[in-house]
Amino acid sequence: MTLVTKDIIPITDAEPRLPATEDRWWQAIAERDAAFDGQFVFSVRTTGVYCRPSCPARHAKPENISFHLTCEAAEAAGFRACRRCYPNAASLAQKHAATIAKACRSIEDAEELPLLDELAQEAGMSPFHFHRLFKAATGVTPKAYGIAKRAERVRSGLADSRSSVTSAIYDAGFNSSSRFYEKSHAVLGMTPTDYRKGGENVVIRFAVGECSLGSILVAQSEKGICAILLGDDPDLLVRDLQDRFPRARLIGGDEVFDRLVAEVVGFVEHPSIGLNLPLDVRGTAFQQRVWQALRAIPAGKTVSYAEIADRIGSPKAVRAVAGACAANHIAVAIPCHRVVRHDGALSGYRWGVERKHALLVKEAKG
């Protein structure tokens, strides 16, 4: 039966008043939306039970339904818990969330990265099922999560001048300094020693130009373009670059580099020409998966954050996708401006929603 709002039964005076979200709650019951489990329960006068929104039982008539903010409030009103959905027990989703949270703590606290089989056994699941749930909840695999956390510990250790570089590497859980050095550019963007020195031995060439979107800073390391920043104040853009590499050798662009900036500006003004420049992309494994998916979006097209999450195999990691978009330092070339809300509306953009709109308009014109 279709549920309608006009038949809502007022709750008793003994219960706290409900916020003005009843229309959405009726919809949640009609759709059996598990996302609302734990936010409220509803009771059925004719059966004397109360249920969670996702209860699979047949829908009752609207005139027999009342809302309650808590299980305690429903029981105080004389209703008992449903034996199909067990509203006073943790939902399966809540149990899974707690299990994954516990696994994350185990990974973070372990001296060495735990094996998948060990984590799955501790969770009481098969390795396949645990791996799938972990990736859906966090956006990355257990191994990638562990590597990222160890990388964070390395950064923290390197920031502490009292410990040696080698100690920072081993204290973070890496059992071989040589193997870490092989991956140090992917993890830190430079060697551990250079990272500790604030990028002291890193050479970055940069120049600031002007385009229809305002000022644009383009920076390049020996690996490729490491930053494309947009803004209104050229000095603030340079300061942003300096903050990222406080001790790097920042070298102003020469005539050759100015031509590279002109190429980037040309791409901003005419997106259809493309941009074939090597990029120095630095981020976590999850961020890099998101950024790779962004680069696959054709000019003139937009996708939602949820679609990107689906494309990288992490459909529940929508917020993490949004976070990866916000962390992008390479505007236009990694086109986070092509990601919009599920309803097509423009959401936040690191360099301003107005610029996001302007970029999309340019691309729509071809």
MOWONOR-V104574 format. One line per field, one symbol per residue. phi: phi as a letter, one per 20 degrees, with the letter a starting at -180 (. if undefined). psi: psi as a letter, one per 30 degrees, with the letter a starting at -180 (. if undefined). A space follows every 10 residues. Layout:
BEGIN
phi = ???
psi = ???
END
This chain:
BEGIN
phi = .fecefefeg ffffdfffff cfgfffffff eleffefnea ccddffdmdc cegegffgfe fgfddcebfc ffffffendd ffeddlfedf ffffffffff ffffffffef fcfffgffff ffemcfgfff gfffffednc fgffffffff fffffffffe ffdfffffff ffoeebffff ffdfffedna fgffffemmg eedcebbdcc bfeoecddcc efeqfdacdd addgffffff ffffcfdfee dffdffffff fffffffffc gffmbdcfdd ecafgfgfff fffffeffgn dccegfffgf femcgeefff ffffffefdd fmfdfffedc ffenffdfbg doffffffff fgfffn
psi = kkklffgkkk llffllkkli geeeeeeeee fhjfffkfel lkljeffgll llegkflkkl kefgklkkfl eeeeefggll kkgefifglk leeeeeeeee eeeeeeeefk eljlleeeee eefhlleeee eeeeeeeffl leeeeeeeee eeeeeeeffj fflleeeeee ffgkgjeeee eegeeeefga leeeeeghhe gkkkkllkak afgbkkkkkk affakfkjkk afjeeeeeee eeeeifgljj kkkaeeeeee eeeeeeeeei fffljikkki kklleeeeee eeeeffkkkf lllleeeeee fggifgheee eeeeeffkgi leejiffgkl lfgflkalke gkeeeeeeee eeeff.
END
